[in-house]
Structures are given as C-alpha cells and as structure tokens.
Amino acid sequence: MKVYAFVPAKGSSERIQNKNMRFLEGERLYIKALKTLLQCTEIDRVFLDSESEEMYSHADYLPITFLQRDSALATNKTDGHQMFLNEVNSYPDADIYVQLLCTSPFIKPQTIDDAIRKLKSDPSYDSAILMKKDKYYFWKDGIPEYGPDHIPNSKDLPDTISESMGLYIVKKETALATQKRYGNSPWMIFGESQELVDVNNEEDLRFAEVYAKGIKRQESEYLRLLRGFITSPALSDLLDDMSLEKGEHCGAVLSNWVCNLANSTALGRANTLRLRALEEGEDFHGIYDALESYAGISDNDIIVVENEINDFAYFGDLNATLALRSGASAAVIDGATRDPKQT
C-alpha cells in the first residue's frame, strides 16, 4: 500500500507571528515536522503543503515535494478537513494519507509508523488519530461537577479523551467517503506526554524550547563522553557499516583539514551553510544574510560551511562570537577564514 504524508504549513499566523517558521532548538517547526516524516519507514513520499515559496526555499534540500496551496485555502477559515481533502485530491494515487501538524514537534517517527502498520494490517480500522487521555476535576457555573461534599480519587474520575490536533492518518476511500481526515472507525493512538505538546502561543513555544533544549543537552553529553574514545578508523568503519545496512552512502572520513586548536576533538551534529558567488547585478551586502543562520544553531552543533569561492575569506572573530553565543562547539570552513590567528 502506498503512503503519502503531508505537512500543512501556512506562511502566516496570528497568535504567533510566522509560527511555522519559528525555530525550536535550531530547527524551524515545519522543517522539523518534515524531517520526522522522512524518518518513517512506512511513508513513500513526503509533501510540504503551503502557499509560501519562501518556506519551500528553506526546505528544498530535503527529498520532498512542494504542494503549492491555493491562496483561497491559506486562511484561518479553512478547516483541517478541507485542507486534508485538498491534499488527497491533489495526489490521488496513494492508499493511505498522513497529516502531521507543525505545532506538534515531539511526535515520534515510531508512533507514525506503528499507526500506519495498524491500518495496513487491521481492516476494522479506517483511520488513526493521536489522542490524549486524562482525568479532570471539572467545574461548571462556579461549582465542581464531582460534587461539593466529597473529593474523589483521580482514579475514580471518568476518562476525558480529546484530539491532540497533531496527527491524522486515513485510508483514501474513507477520506473520500466521509470528506474528513478521520473515519467512522478510528484507531486511537494515546501518545506519550511529549507527543501531546501543542504549540499555539508564545508560552507554549517557550515550554517546547525548554523541553527541546533538555533533549539536546542529553544528546550532547553522550557525544562529549564519546569523543574521548572515538577515532577516525572507528568512525570510518561505522560509516561503512551504516552504508551497507541502509544501502546508501552515509558519509566518509575527510583528510587534509587543518585544525587550529591543538589536541582537541569535537563531536556534534553538523549544521550546514553554503556560500555561492554573486550573480550579475546582485548586491554584495547579501553576504550579511548569512548572519541569520545563527538562529538555527543549537547546543553542541558543528557549523560546516561550504564556500563555492573559497579563495575569499569567510568566518572570523564576529562569526566565532555569534557561534559560541548560539551554542556551537566547532566550525569547519571549506576555504580561507578571516582573522586566522584568533579564529
């Protein structure tokens, strides 16, 4: 069965300005969602559904397809069902459709894969929805609904089940029959607490940022511990094993690079930047746009710069200061650098 997955991402928003473009621990929200889908083994094709060419330009390095949304659908009046049906009708050759919302940044690829496999294997379900289940001490009209004289144990309260508003998966025939992003027999996925985080306002975003920093810090500590033991031969063997396992090139060990910090080792995630030559008539001040890239740097990242014209220097004291402030642990520059004695 063919599976298509969509990330709907409007170019503008009201409660949080340009919400889908905001960074969460070095990653734009919508790109984080796209990368989550690309990690799923059950998904055949990933789409960015947006009216914004700018959003696609930031993500065009990913193996995704751009669904250019009609501007009439890029308003708050368009509900999730309309948006989902537009995705289905635009690419009608799949059997199962997935919609992952940018505002749920911690949904795991494994959760999505498990739900898709459930729909493939169990015909009693026509769709899947990520849900949250909890027990609440509700009040109404100024009095507790559980009664004024006795406070029940939470285990005795009824379950309250609601949509997380983050993940929807539906079979094609169900979507066309119901005209909705779920069917009449949905499988309810009860996600882990972090998967239920829903970013709808600035306070939500601040909470998500703190949580994301905690996850990244844990990874960084593992890598800092590992860097004392890993060697170039061991890393080369590891990359070869990964390439054999995945059936694709997974990287290589590069030689002939000069490190300006003696007896030092850095191990982190690469955060890449590509510099190109100016086109005819283009303003050279555009180089300063590269400074915006530091908003996408997070704890222990290694900045990797590909300089198309590497005889021209890039990266000096100012860049190093901005990189350190953003949390970077090292920088790899393909070409000359400024202030070479200090940088």
C-alpha positions in Angstrom: 0.0 0.0 0.0 1.3 3.4 -1.0 1.5 6.0 1.8 1.8 9.8 1.3 2.4 12.2 4.1 1.8 16.0 4.3 2.9 18.8 6.5 0.4 21.7 6.1 2.2 25.0 6.8 0.6 28.3 6.2 3.1 31.1 5.6 1.5 33.5 8.2 -0.3 33.1 11.6 -2.0 35.3 14.1 -1.3 34.1 17.7 2.4 33.5 17.0 3.8 35.6 14.1 5.1 33.3 11.4 4.6 30.4 13.7 5.6 27.6 11.4 8.8 29.4 10.5 9.9 29.8 14.2 12.9 28.0 15.4 12.8 25.3 18.0 16.3 24.4 19.3 17.9 25.2 15.9 15.1 23.8 13.6 12.2 25.6 12.0 8.9 24.0 13.2 7.8 22.9 9.7 11.2 21.5 8.8 11.3 19.6 12.0 7.9 18.0 11.0 9.2 17.2 7.5 12.3 15.5 8.9 10.1 13.5 11.3 8.1 12.1 8.3 11.3 11.4 6.3 12.5 9.2 9.2 9.4 7.0 8.9 10.0 3.7 7.1 6.3 3.2 6.2 6.0 6.5 4.2 6.7 6.6 0.5 6.5 10.3 -0.2 6.6 13.5 1.8 4.9 16.8 0.9 5.1 20.4 2.1 1.6 21.9 1.7 2.0 25.7 1.7 1.2 28.8 -0.3 4.7 30.2 0.7 7.5 29.9 -1.8 9.9 31.1 0.9 9.0 28.2 3.1 9.8 25.8 0.3 13.1 27.6 -0.5 14.3 26.8 3.1 13.4 23.1 2.7 14.3 22.4 -0.9 17.4 20.5 0.2 15.1 17.8 1.6 13.7 15.0 -0.6 10.2 16.3 -0.5 7.5 17.5 -3.0 6.1 21.0 -2.8 2.3 21.2 -2.9 1.5 24.8 -3.9 -1.6 25.6 -1.9 -4.3 27.8 -3.5 -4.3 31.1 -1.7 -8.0 30.7 -1.1 -7.2 27.8 1.2 -4.4 29.7 3.0 -6.7 31.4 5.6 -8.0 30.7 9.1 -11.4 30.0 7.6 -10.0 26.8 6.0 -10.6 23.9 8.4 -8.5 20.8 8.7 -10.9 18.6 6.7 -10.8 21.0 3.7 -7.1 21.1 3.8 -6.7 17.3 4.1 -9.1 16.7 1.2 -7.2 19.1 -1.0 -4.1 17.1 -0.3 -5.8 13.8 -1.1 -7.3 15.2 -4.3 -4.0 16.8 -5.4 -2.2 13.5 -5.2 -4.9 10.8 -5.5 -2.6 7.8 -6.2 -1.9 6.8 -2.6 -3.8 4.3 -0.4 -3.1 5.9 3.0 -2.7 9.6 3.8 -0.9 11.1 6.7 -1.2 14.7 8.0 1.4 15.9 10.6 0.9 19.3 12.1 3.9 21.6 12.7 2.5 22.5 16.1 3.2 19.0 17.5 7.0 19.0 17.3 7.7 15.9 19.5 5.7 13.2 17.8 8.0 10.3 17.2 8.5 8.6 13.8 7.9 5.2 15.5 4.4 6.4 16.6 3.6 7.2 13.0 5.0 4.0 11.6 3.1 1.9 14.1 -0.2 3.6 13.3 0.3 3.1 9.5 1.1 -0.6 10.1 -2.0 -0.9 12.2 -4.2 0.4 9.3 -2.4 -1.8 6.8 -2.9 -5.0 8.9 -6.3 -4.4 10.6 -9.3 -3.8 8.3 -11.5 -3.0 11.3 -9.9 0.5 11.4 -10.3 3.1 8.7 -8.2 5.8 10.2 -5.9 6.7 13.1 -5.8 9.8 15.4 -3.3 10.8 18.0 -5.3 11.4 21.2 -4.8 12.4 24.7 -6.5 10.8 27.7 -6.6 12.3 31.2 -8.8 12.7 34.3 -10.0 16.2 35.3 -11.7 17.8 38.3 -14.1 19.9 36.2 -16.0 22.9 37.4 -19.1 24.4 35.8 -21.1 27.5 36.8 -18.9 28.1 39.8 -19.2 24.6 41.4 -17.3 21.3 41.0 -19.0 18.8 38.8 -17.8 16.0 41.0 -20.0 17.4 43.9 -19.4 19.9 46.7 -19.1 17.5 49.6 -16.6 14.8 48.5 -13.3 14.9 46.5 -13.0 11.7 44.6 -9.7 9.9 43.9 -8.4 10.7 40.5 -8.6 7.1 39.5 -12.4 7.2 40.1 -12.9 10.1 37.7 -14.1 9.3 34.1 -11.5 9.5 31.4 -11.6 12.5 29.2 -10.4 11.8 25.6 -9.6 14.6 23.1 -7.7 15.0 19.9 -4.1 16.1 20.2 -4.6 18.0 16.9 -1.2 16.8 15.8 -1.5 13.6 13.7 -4.2 12.1 11.4 -3.9 9.1 9.2 -6.7 7.8 7.0 -7.3 5.4 4.2 -8.1 7.0 0.8 -11.6 5.5 0.4 -12.5 6.7 3.9 -11.4 10.2 3.3 -13.4 10.4 0.0 -16.5 8.9 1.6 -16.5 10.9 4.8 -14.9 14.1 3.4 -12.9 14.2 6.7 -9.4 13.5 7.9 -10.7 10.6 10.0 -13.3 7.9 9.5 -16.1 6.2 11.5 -13.8 3.6 13.0 -10.6 5.3 14.0 -7.8 3.7 15.9 -7.0 5.9 18.8 -3.3 6.4 19.4 -2.6 7.5 23.0 0.7 9.3 22.7 3.4 9.9 25.3 3.3 13.2 27.2 5.8 14.9 25.0 4.0 13.9 21.8 0.9 15.8 23.1 2.7 19.2 23.3 0.7 21.6 21.1 2.4 24.9 20.2 -0.3 27.6 19.8 1.0 30.6 21.6 4.3 32.1 22.8 4.0 30.4 26.2 3.6 27.0 24.5 6.7 27.8 22.3 8.8 28.7 25.4 7.8 25.5 27.1 8.6 23.5 23.9 12.0 25.3 23.7 12.9 24.3 27.3 11.9 20.7 26.7 13.8 20.6 23.3 16.9 22.0 25.0 16.8 19.3 27.6 16.7 16.6 24.9 19.5 18.2 23.0 21.6 18.6 26.2 21.3 14.9 27.0 22.5 14.0 23.4 25.3 16.5 23.7 26.5 14.9 27.0 26.6 11.5 25.3 28.6 12.9 22.4 31.0 14.7 24.7 31.6 11.4 26.5 32.1 9.5 23.2 34.5 12.0 21.7 37.2 10.8 24.1 37.1 7.3 22.7 36.2 7.6 19.0 39.0 7.5 16.4 39.0 8.2 12.6 39.4 4.5 11.8 36.5 3.5 14.1 34.3 6.3 12.6 35.2 5.2 9.1 34.2 1.6 9.9 30.9 2.8 11.5 30.0 4.8 8.4 30.8 1.8 6.1 28.5 -0.4 8.2 25.7 2.2 8.1 26.1 2.4 4.3 25.8 -1.4 3.9 22.8 -1.5 6.3 20.9 1.3 4.6 22.0 0.7 1.0 23.1 4.3 0.6 26.1 6.5 1.1 26.2 7.6 4.8 29.3 9.8 4.8 33.1 9.5 4.9 36.2 10.5 6.8 37.8 13.5 5.2 41.6 14.2 5.4 43.9 17.1 4.8 41.9 19.5 7.0 43.8 21.8 9.3 42.6 22.2 13.0 43.7 25.4 14.7 43.1 24.0 18.2 45.9 21.5 19.1 44.9 18.2 20.7 41.2 19.0 20.5 38.2 16.9 19.4 34.6 18.0 18.7 31.7 15.6 18.1 28.3 17.0 17.3 25.6 17.4 14.7 26.6 19.2 11.5 24.7 22.5 10.9 25.4 23.5 7.3 25.7 26.7 5.3 26.5 27.1 1.6 28.0 30.3 0.2 27.9 31.0 -3.5 29.3 33.5 -5.9 27.3 36.7 -6.6 25.1 36.7 -9.6 25.4 39.6 -12.1 23.9 42.7 -10.6 23.3 41.2 -7.2 24.0 43.4 -4.1 27.1 42.1 -2.2 25.5 43.1 1.1 23.6 39.9 0.8 26.5 38.1 2.5 25.2 39.6 5.7 22.1 37.4 5.4 24.4 34.6 6.4 24.3 36.0 9.9 20.7 35.0 10.2 21.8 31.4 10.1 22.9 31.6 13.8 19.2 31.5 14.8 19.3 27.9 13.6 22.4 26.9 15.7 21.8 25.0 18.9 23.8 23.3 21.7 27.0 21.4 20.5 26.3 22.0 16.8 29.3 22.0 14.5 29.0 24.7 11.8 30.0 23.3 8.4 30.5 26.0 5.7 30.8 25.1 2.0 32.3 28.1 0.2 31.9 28.0 -3.5 34.6 30.6 -4.0 36.9 29.5 -1.2 39.7 31.9 -2.0 37.5 34.6 -0.5 37.6 34.5 3.3 34.6 33.8 5.5 34.3 33.3 9.2 36.2 35.5 11.6 36.1 36.9 15.2 32.5 38.1 14.8 31.3 34.8 13.4 33.1 32.9 16.1 31.5 35.0 18.8 28.0 34.6 17.4 28.6 30.8 17.0 29.7 30.4 20.6 26.7 32.5 21.8 24.4 30.2 19.9 26.0 27.1 21.5 28.2 25.8 18.7 31.2 23.7 19.7 33.2 24.0 16.5 33.2 25.2 12.9 34.5 23.5 9.7 35.2 26.0 6.9 35.9 25.0 3.3 38.2 27.8 2.4 40.0 30.8 3.8 38.9 32.4 7.1 39.3 35.9 8.4 41.4 36.7 11.5 43.2 33.3 11.1 45.4 33.7 14.2 42.4 34.1 16.5 39.7 32.1 14.8 
